[in-house]
Amino acid sequence: MTDLQFSIDIAAPPARVWDCMFDPLAYRDWTRAFCEGSYFEGHWATGHRLRFLDPQGFGMEAVVDEATPHTRLSLRLVGELQDGRPVADSPLHQHPARETYTFTPAPGGGTHLAVQLQAWNDGFLAFLNDTWPRALQRLQALAESTH
């Protein structure tokens, strides 16, 4: 696995950025960079499971290891989904990947959002390096639009 890091400064308080990132409708908007129609099922709370899906039912399953509202969210990716069902031989069963989102207050009432994730070296690195910055720019526009 390869560790990737992305960050962005957003002119909105951490609570606003958090709400835009994890609200079901806003999530569908900013994650279009990854796949049009992306959505999630579940709750962004410690110990809960989440499913990240595209309209065809492909995606990932995760466990929330830590959810400290407006401060930090840590996920453990534990499986892949195909047609909405777990993939039996997913390498994530043996070697879960991690994603961490850190929301740090910035001067002037803004937020520095840092994203750390682990990715398999299976051809998705270029995709992630291209799409994460675009997704964060869209999240920035959403959070700043109603601030």
C-alpha positions as a printed NumPy array, in Angstrom:
array([[  0.   ,   0.   ,   0.   ],
       [  0.997,   3.59 ,  -0.612],
       [  0.28 ,   6.477,   1.748],
       [ -1.303,   9.514,   0.108],
       [ -1.912,  12.953,   1.606],
       [ -4.097,  15.787,   0.409],
       [ -5.086,  19.045,   2.075],
       [ -6.993,  22.238,   1.467],
       [ -7.713,  25.476,   3.306],
       [-11.406,  26.34 ,   3.44 ],
       [-12.819,  29.721,   4.466],
       [-15.451,  28.209,   6.748],
       [-15.363,  26.948,  10.355],
       [-14.6  ,  23.264,  11.021],
       [-18.231,  22.516,  11.941],
       [-19.401,  23.771,   8.527],
       [-16.727,  21.797,   6.65 ],
       [-17.549,  18.643,   8.658],
       [-21.263,  19.041,   7.919],
       [-20.638,  19.522,   4.187],
       [-18.282,  16.557,   4.035],
       [-20.596,  14.067,   5.758],
       [-24.114,  15.292,   4.93 ],
       [-25.769,  12.75 ,   2.574],
       [-26.729,  15.287,  -0.114],
       [-23.489,  17.298,   0.043],
       [-21.506,  14.03 ,  -0.011],
       [-23.17 ,  13.091,  -3.327],
       [-22.085,  16.466,  -4.703],
       [-18.412,  16.628,  -3.714],
       [-17.732,  12.938,  -4.41 ],
       [-18.835,  13.274,  -8.054],
       [-15.123,  13.661,  -8.783],
       [-14.728,   9.954,  -7.989],
       [-17.919,   8.697,  -9.627],
       [-21.16 ,  10.376, -10.624],
       [-23.908,   9.147,  -8.321],
       [-21.637,   8.111,  -5.424],
       [-23.373,   7.808,  -2.072],
       [-22.952,   6.249,   1.341],
       [-25.066,   4.126,   3.667],
       [-24.537,   4.135,   7.421],
       [-23.553,   6.525,  10.184],
       [-20.391,   8.585,  10.667],
       [-20.046,   7.531,  14.318],
       [-17.371,   5.549,  16.168],
       [-17.93 ,   1.806,  15.823],
       [-20.445,   2.071,  12.987],
       [-20.106,   0.519,   9.545],
       [-20.357,   2.526,   6.344],
       [-20.822,   1.447,   2.755],
       [-19.537,   3.703,  -0.043],
       [-21.265,   2.846,  -3.309],
       [-21.64 ,   3.89 ,  -6.918],
       [-25.004,   3.523,  -8.73 ],
       [-24.064,  -0.003,  -9.891],
       [-23.398,  -1.196,  -6.323],
       [-19.595,  -1.216,  -6.539],
       [-17.658,   0.257,  -3.649],
       [-16.087,  -0.222,  -0.264],
       [-17.131,  -1.113,   3.245],
       [-15.565,   0.653,   6.219],
       [-15.654,   0.808,  10.   ],
       [-15.446,   4.171,  11.747],
       [-12.596,   3.824,  14.246],
       [-12.847,   7.388,  15.533],
       [-15.358,  10.173,  15.034],
       [-14.641,  13.317,  17.006],
       [-17.088,  15.823,  15.48 ],
       [-15.518,  18.813,  13.751],
       [-12.012,  17.54 ,  14.592],
       [-11.114,  14.07 ,  13.288],
       [-12.603,  11.056,  11.545],
       [-10.722,   7.808,  11.014],
       [-11.969,   4.937,   8.858],
       [-10.74 ,   1.388,   8.395],
       [-11.602,   0.05 ,   4.921],
       [-12.429,  -3.608,   5.521],
       [-13.896,  -4.859,   2.253],
       [-14.936,  -4.299,  -1.322],
       [-18.476,  -4.433,  -2.667],
       [-19.683,  -5.666,  -6.045],
       [-23.365,  -5.453,  -6.984],
       [-23.931,  -4.296,  -3.399],
       [-22.496,  -7.502,  -1.931],
       [-19.178,  -8.162,  -0.185],
       [-16.355,  -9.503,  -2.356],
       [-15.261, -12.735,  -0.655],
       [-11.582, -12.586,  -1.615],
       [-10.992,  -8.862,  -1.054],
       [ -7.419,  -8.201,   0.116],
       [ -8.895,  -5.677,   2.556],
       [-10.135,  -8.572,   4.706],
       [ -6.526,  -9.419,   5.564],
       [ -4.984,  -5.952,   5.247],
       [ -7.472,  -3.13 ,   5.887],
       [ -6.616,   0.289,   4.505],
       [ -7.104,   3.495,   6.465],
       [ -8.447,   6.958,   5.772],
       [ -8.144,   9.854,   8.221],
       [ -9.673,  13.314,   7.965],
       [ -8.37 ,  16.048,  10.272],
       [-10.145,  19.4  ,  10.624],
       [ -7.856,  22.063,  12.134],
       [ -9.079,  25.595,  12.876],
       [ -7.192,  28.141,  10.792],
       [ -6.705,  31.859,  11.394],
       [ -9.709,  33.988,  10.5  ],
       [-12.267,  31.268,  11.242],
       [-11.277,  28.931,   8.434],
       [-10.37 ,  25.256,   8.398],
       [ -7.338,  23.329,   7.261],
       [ -8.605,  19.922,   6.11 ],
       [ -5.986,  17.179,   5.826],
       [ -6.769,  13.807,   4.255],
       [ -4.481,  10.813,   4.726],
       [ -5.24 ,   7.523,   3.041],
       [ -3.692,   4.25 ,   2.083],
       [ -4.133,   2.956,  -1.458],
       [ -3.273,  -0.317,  -3.116],
       [ -0.629,  -0.054,  -5.842],
       [ -3.065,  -1.479,  -8.36 ],
       [ -3.504,   1.275, -10.891],
       [ -5.678,   3.514,  -8.721],
       [ -2.866,   5.807,  -7.566],
       [ -3.074,   8.077, -10.619],
       [ -6.862,   8.145, -10.314],
       [ -6.708,   9.112,  -6.622],
       [ -3.984,  11.716,  -7.191],
       [ -6.183,  13.295,  -9.869],
       [ -9.596,  13.058,  -8.214],
       [ -8.921,  13.881,  -4.553],
       [ -7.788,  17.47 ,  -5.27 ],
       [-10.854,  18.021,  -7.482],
       [-13.156,  16.543,  -4.841],
       [-11.64 ,  18.784,  -2.163],
       [-12.066,  21.853,  -4.372],
       [-15.758,  21.012,  -4.757],
       [-16.076,  20.476,  -0.99 ],
       [-14.412,  23.867,  -0.504],
       [-16.937,  25.522,  -2.838],
       [-19.838,  23.895,  -0.981],
       [-18.584,  24.85 ,   2.478],
       [-17.792,  28.42 ,   1.462],
       [-21.03 ,  28.957,  -0.517],
       [-23.393,  29.247,   2.433],
       [-20.913,  30.562,   4.959]])
